[in-house]
Amino acid sequence: MEFFNPNSNVNFMGIRRYTVAISVILMLVSIVSLATRGLNFGLDFTGGSENDVTFAQPTEQRDIVLALDKAGLKDAMVNRFDTTNFAIRLRPSKGGASVAQQAGNGAGVDAQNARITAQVQKALADSGHPANVKPSVFVGPQVGKELATNGIVAVVVVLSGIMIYIAIRFEWRFAAATVLTEIHDVIITLGFFSVTGIEFDLTVLAAVLAVDGYSVNDTIVVFDRVRELFRSARKGSPLEILNRAVNNTLSRTIMTSLATMLTVVALFFFGGPTLHGFSTALIVGIIIGTLSSIFFACPMLHIFGVSKQDLMPKVRDEAELARRP
């Protein structure tokens, strides 16, 4: 099944200056937003307080979130164990002491715990969902400085490995274009979360890493077709070859993205608040990754000056071979 004729000749490369300019502008906006506004880190990064809650009757997770929002307890993380048992996590109040500071002050912790417990219990009771709320306890962030540092190192190692593999499997220009496309997709996805202020937690981080892998796969499919055409085509400029490769793989690119998007959209609408950020990151990442494989990756190859000679098998020097014993 094909949505687009693989032999079509849409001039994607003809608008490469505009598409690359738009990509650069989006990256700059994302970088500026990340530098000035930052990300709205969730409880996985900031820590906060946690209450175990037991309801007399089965209760929906969404009803609990709405009740807490109405009472002014915003951005609560509600984890469901069964139909009546939940854990509610709240981030530290703005301007208040940090979790570490509160943990070092016994009297302050007790007063803070009692206040949060009373707030949660009142919010649930006022919404018509009375519950037994256990005393609040402070919990530290799941993502500490050491884990964040290790994560950055891991990303750098992975990017380096990808560059080495693609440089060997294809050519160094392909490696550089692939990594630039990955960086493009990740920065714009993070910029979207920075601009919109949507909470950034561990599930969103996992989605961003998934987007990174998705982007590599999609880009490599296009680049593989580029290599085939460079080796098989008897005539045609590099620009024409790149444009033909995008057209040949366009149907596959769109079909893969749509099939993945169906699942992600279902998660967005039916997965509940816990998966809302995760599905949002995937939706944005898939859209950006699909567009970048069409409008950004091949223009980068052209900017780096890829040519037919770069991908042809190296011709042996017959004279040198003849001199060998």
C-alpha positions as CSV (number, residue, x, y, z in Angstrom):
1,M,0.0,0.0,0.0
2,E,1.4,3.4,-1.0
3,F,0.0,6.8,-0.4
4,F,2.4,8.5,-2.8
5,N,3.8,7.4,-6.1
6,P,7.5,6.4,-5.5
7,N,8.3,7.8,-8.9
8,S,6.8,11.2,-8.2
9,N,9.1,14.2,-8.5
10,V,8.0,16.7,-5.9
11,N,10.7,19.3,-5.7
12,F,11.4,19.1,-2.0
13,M,15.0,20.2,-2.5
14,G,13.9,23.2,-4.4
15,I,12.6,24.8,-1.2
16,R,15.5,23.6,1.0
17,R,16.6,27.2,1.8
18,Y,13.2,28.0,3.3
19,T,12.8,24.7,5.2
20,V,16.3,24.9,6.6
21,A,15.8,28.5,7.6
22,I,12.5,27.6,9.4
23,S,14.3,24.7,11.2
24,V,17.1,27.0,12.3
25,I,14.6,29.6,13.5
26,L,12.7,27.0,15.5
27,M,15.9,25.7,17.0
28,L,17.0,29.2,18.0
29,V,13.6,30.0,19.6
30,S,13.8,26.6,21.5
31,I,17.3,27.3,22.7
32,V,16.4,30.9,23.9
33,S,13.3,29.6,25.7
34,L,15.3,26.8,27.4
35,A,17.9,29.3,28.5
36,T,15.4,31.9,29.8
37,R,12.3,30.0,30.8
38,G,13.7,26.5,31.3
39,L,11.5,23.4,31.7
40,N,8.6,23.0,34.1
41,F,10.2,20.1,35.9
42,G,7.8,17.6,37.6
43,L,8.1,15.9,40.9
44,D,10.6,13.3,39.5
45,F,13.1,16.2,39.3
46,T,12.0,18.5,42.1
47,G,10.9,16.1,44.9
48,G,7.9,17.0,47.1
49,S,5.4,15.5,49.5
50,E,3.5,12.3,49.2
51,N,0.2,11.1,50.7
52,D,-1.2,7.6,50.6
53,V,-5.0,7.8,50.2
54,T,-7.7,5.2,50.6
55,F,-11.3,5.7,49.4
56,A,-14.3,3.9,50.7
57,Q,-15.7,3.6,47.2
58,P,-14.0,3.0,43.8
59,T,-12.7,6.3,42.5
60,E,-11.4,7.5,39.1
61,Q,-7.9,9.0,38.9
62,R,-9.2,11.9,36.9
63,D,-11.7,12.9,39.6
64,I,-8.9,13.1,42.1
65,V,-6.8,15.3,39.9
66,L,-9.8,17.6,39.2
67,A,-10.6,17.8,42.9
68,L,-7.0,18.8,43.8
69,D,-6.8,21.3,41.0
70,K,-10.0,23.0,42.1
71,A,-8.6,23.3,45.7
72,G,-5.4,25.0,44.3
73,L,-3.1,22.0,44.6
74,K,-1.9,22.2,41.0
75,D,0.3,19.7,39.1
76,A,-0.4,16.8,41.5
77,M,0.9,13.4,40.4
78,V,-1.7,10.8,41.2
79,N,-0.5,7.1,41.1
80,R,-3.2,4.4,41.1
81,F,-2.6,1.1,42.9
82,D,-6.2,-0.2,42.6
83,T,-9.7,1.3,42.5
84,T,-9.6,2.6,46.1
85,N,-5.9,3.1,46.9
86,F,-3.8,6.0,45.4
87,A,-0.6,7.9,46.1
88,I,-0.7,11.7,45.7
89,R,2.5,13.6,45.2
90,L,2.7,17.4,45.4
91,R,5.7,19.6,44.5
92,P,7.2,22.0,47.1
93,S,5.3,25.3,47.2
94,K,7.0,28.2,45.4
95,G,9.1,30.4,47.7
96,G,9.0,27.7,50.4
97,A,11.9,25.7,51.7
98,S,13.4,22.9,49.6
99,V,12.9,19.3,50.4
100,A,16.4,19.0,51.8
101,Q,15.9,22.1,54.0
102,Q,12.6,20.9,55.2
103,A,14.0,17.5,56.0
104,G,16.7,19.1,58.2
105,N,14.1,20.9,60.3
106,G,12.0,18.4,62.3
107,A,9.4,20.8,63.7
108,G,9.0,22.5,60.3
109,V,8.5,19.1,58.6
110,D,5.8,18.1,61.0
111,A,3.9,21.3,60.6
112,Q,4.2,21.1,56.8
113,N,3.1,17.5,56.8
114,A,0.0,18.3,58.8
115,R,-0.9,21.2,56.7
116,I,-0.6,19.3,53.4
117,T,-2.5,16.3,54.8
118,A,-5.4,18.6,55.9
119,Q,-5.4,20.3,52.5
120,V,-5.6,17.1,50.6
121,Q,-8.3,15.6,52.9
122,K,-10.4,18.8,52.6
123,A,-10.1,19.0,48.8
124,L,-11.3,15.4,48.4
125,A,-14.1,15.8,50.9
126,D,-15.3,19.0,49.2
127,S,-15.4,17.2,45.9
128,G,-17.6,14.4,47.2
129,H,-14.8,11.9,47.5
130,P,-14.1,11.5,51.2
131,A,-11.0,9.4,51.9
132,N,-8.6,8.3,54.6
133,V,-5.5,10.4,54.0
134,K,-2.3,9.1,55.7
135,P,0.1,11.8,57.0
136,S,2.3,13.4,54.4
137,V,5.9,12.5,54.0
138,F,8.6,14.3,52.1
139,V,10.3,12.4,49.2
140,G,13.4,13.4,47.4
141,P,13.7,13.7,43.6
142,Q,14.1,10.5,41.6
143,V,16.5,12.2,39.3
144,G,19.5,13.5,41.2
145,K,22.5,15.4,40.0
146,E,24.5,12.2,39.6
147,L,21.9,10.5,37.5
148,A,21.5,13.6,35.4
149,T,25.2,13.7,34.8
150,N,25.3,10.0,33.9
151,G,22.4,10.5,31.5
152,I,24.2,13.3,29.7
153,V,27.4,11.2,29.4
154,A,25.3,8.3,28.1
155,V,23.7,10.5,25.4
156,V,27.1,11.8,24.3
157,V,28.5,8.2,24.1
158,V,25.4,7.1,22.1
159,L,25.7,10.0,19.6
160,S,29.4,9.3,19.2
161,G,28.7,5.6,18.6
162,I,26.0,6.5,16.0
163,M,28.4,8.8,14.2
164,I,31.2,6.2,14.1
165,Y,28.8,3.5,12.8
166,I,27.2,5.6,10.1
167,A,30.6,7.0,9.0
168,I,31.8,3.4,8.5
169,R,28.5,2.1,7.0
170,F,27.9,5.2,4.8
171,E,30.3,8.1,4.8
172,W,31.2,10.8,7.3
173,R,28.9,13.4,5.7
174,F,26.0,11.1,6.4
175,A,27.1,10.7,10.0
176,A,27.3,14.5,10.5
177,A,23.9,15.0,8.9
178,T,22.3,12.3,11.0
179,V,23.5,13.7,14.3
180,L,22.5,17.2,13.3
181,T,19.0,15.9,12.5
182,E,18.8,14.2,15.9
183,I,19.9,17.4,17.7
184,H,17.3,19.4,15.6
185,D,14.5,17.1,16.6
186,V,15.3,16.9,20.3
187,I,15.9,20.6,20.8
188,I,12.7,21.6,19.1
189,T,10.7,19.0,21.1
190,L,12.3,20.3,24.4
191,G,11.6,23.8,23.2
192,F,7.9,23.0,22.8
193,F,7.7,21.9,26.4
194,S,9.6,25.0,27.5
195,V,7.4,27.4,25.6
196,T,4.1,25.7,26.6
197,G,5.1,25.1,30.2
198,I,3.8,21.5,30.1
199,E,5.3,19.5,33.0
200,F,8.5,17.7,32.2
201,D,8.9,14.4,34.1
202,L,10.5,11.0,33.6
203,T,7.8,9.8,31.3
204,V,8.4,12.8,29.0
205,L,12.2,12.2,29.2
206,A,11.6,8.6,28.1
207,A,9.4,9.9,25.2
208,V,12.2,12.4,24.1
209,L,14.7,9.5,24.0
210,A,12.2,7.4,22.0
211,V,11.8,10.3,19.6
212,D,15.6,10.4,19.2
213,G,15.7,6.8,18.2
214,Y,12.7,7.2,15.9
215,S,14.4,10.1,14.2
216,V,17.6,8.1,13.6
217,N,15.6,5.2,12.0
218,D,13.6,7.4,9.7
219,T,16.7,9.4,8.6
220,I,18.8,6.2,7.9
221,V,16.0,4.9,5.6
222,V,16.2,8.0,3.5
223,F,20.0,8.0,3.5
224,D,20.1,4.3,2.5
225,R,18.0,5.2,-0.6
226,V,20.3,8.1,-1.3
227,R,23.3,5.8,-1.3
228,E,21.5,3.3,-3.6
229,L,20.6,6.0,-6.1
230,F,24.1,7.5,-6.1
231,R,25.6,4.1,-7.0
232,S,22.9,3.1,-9.6
233,A,22.0,6.4,-11.3
234,R,24.1,7.0,-14.4
235,K,23.3,10.7,-14.6
236,G,21.8,13.4,-12.4
237,S,23.2,16.0,-10.1
238,P,23.5,15.4,-6.4
239,L,20.5,17.7,-5.9
240,E,18.4,15.6,-8.2
241,I,19.5,12.4,-6.6
242,L,18.7,13.7,-3.1
243,N,15.3,14.9,-4.3
244,R,14.5,11.5,-5.9
245,A,15.5,9.7,-2.7
246,V,13.1,11.7,-0.6
247,N,10.3,11.1,-3.2
248,N,11.0,7.3,-3.3
249,T,10.8,7.0,0.5
250,L,8.0,9.5,1.1
251,S,5.2,6.9,1.2
252,R,7.1,4.7,3.7
253,T,7.9,7.7,5.9
254,I,4.3,8.9,6.0
255,M,2.8,5.4,6.5
256,T,5.2,4.7,9.4
257,S,4.5,8.0,11.1
258,L,0.7,7.7,10.7
259,A,0.7,4.1,12.1
260,T,2.7,5.2,15.1
261,M,0.6,8.3,15.5
262,L,-2.6,6.3,15.8
263,T,-1.3,4.5,18.9
264,V,0.1,7.7,20.4
265,V,-3.1,9.7,19.9
266,A,-5.1,6.9,21.6
267,L,-2.7,7.2,24.6
268,F,-3.2,11.0,24.6
269,F,-7.0,10.7,24.8
270,F,-7.5,7.5,26.7
271,G,-4.3,7.0,28.7
272,G,-5.2,9.3,31.6
273,P,-3.3,12.2,33.1
274,T,-0.2,10.0,33.9
275,L,0.5,9.4,30.2
276,H,-0.5,12.9,29.0
277,G,3.0,14.3,28.9
278,F,4.4,11.1,27.5
279,S,2.0,11.0,24.6
280,T,2.3,14.8,24.0
281,A,6.1,14.5,23.6
282,L,5.7,11.5,21.2
283,I,3.1,13.4,19.1
284,V,5.3,16.5,18.8
285,G,8.5,14.4,18.3
286,I,7.0,12.2,15.6
287,I,5.7,15.3,13.7
288,I,9.1,17.0,14.0
289,G,11.0,13.8,13.1
290,T,8.9,13.1,10.0
291,L,9.3,16.6,8.7
292,S,13.0,16.7,9.4
293,S,13.6,13.5,7.5
294,I,11.9,15.1,4.5
295,F,12.9,18.8,4.7
296,F,16.1,18.9,6.8
297,A,18.2,15.7,6.6
298,C,18.9,15.7,2.8
299,P,19.5,19.5,2.6
300,M,22.2,18.9,5.3
301,L,23.8,16.3,3.0
302,H,23.8,18.8,0.2
303,I,25.3,21.5,2.3
304,F,28.1,19.1,3.3
305,G,28.8,18.5,-0.4
306,V,27.9,14.7,-0.8
307,S,28.6,13.4,-4.3
308,K,28.6,10.2,-6.3
309,Q,32.3,9.8,-5.9
310,D,32.0,9.6,-2.1
311,L,29.9,6.5,-2.3
312,M,31.4,4.5,-5.2
313,P,33.7,1.6,-4.4
314,K,37.3,2.5,-4.3
315,V,39.2,1.5,-7.5
316,R,42.3,-0.5,-6.9
317,D,45.6,0.8,-8.3
318,E,46.4,-2.0,-10.9
319,A,50.0,-0.8,-11.3
320,E,50.5,-1.0,-7.5
321,L,49.0,-4.5,-7.5
322,A,51.2,-5.6,-10.4
323,R,54.3,-4.8,-8.5
324,R,53.3,-7.0,-5.6
325,P,55.0,-10.4,-5.4
